[in-house]
Amino acid sequence: MRPKLPVSVLVVVHTRELEVLLLERAMRPGFWQSVTGSIDHPGEPLADAARRELREETGVAARPQDLERWPLVYTFEIYRQWRGRFAPGTTHNTEHVFSLELDGRIGVTLAPQEHTASLWLPWREAAQRCFSWSNRDAIRILGERSR
C-alpha cells in the first residue's frame, strides 16, 4: 500500500438553517467529524478530492459549482498512531476547507469501513461534538459568518 499524502480536504456539509452533518469514525467510536480525506495522488485538484471524498463517505454526488472553497487552510501535527500511514518522517498535514450547502437534511450512504453513524446537529452542537480542533473551528466560522 502506498503512503498517504499529507494534503487533505475537510468538507463541512450543512443545511441553509446551519444544521451540520457529522460522521462517526469506524476505527474510533465516539470520534465525530465532517467529511475528510487525503488527496489520492500528487496533482489531484483539491476540489476533485473534496467531491470524491464526499461521494465515497456519504454517497452525495456534488457538482463542482456546489462546493465552496474557503480561503482557509490548516496545518496540524498528525497523531502518532496515524503516522504509519504516511511516508517515513511525515509529521504534519495541510488541510483545505470546503463546504456544501443543502436545502435541508438528506439521508446519506456511509462507507462502513470508514464510518458507522451519521447525524445532523445545529452548528454549535456539531462544533462541540467534533474531536478535531480544525473541524470545530471551521464549523464555528460557518455559524459566525452566516449571522
Summary of the structure (lengths in Angstrom):
residues: 147
radius of gyration: 14.5
end to end distance: 45.0
largest distance: 45.0
contacts: 423
relative contact order: 0.29
helix: 29%
strand: 37%
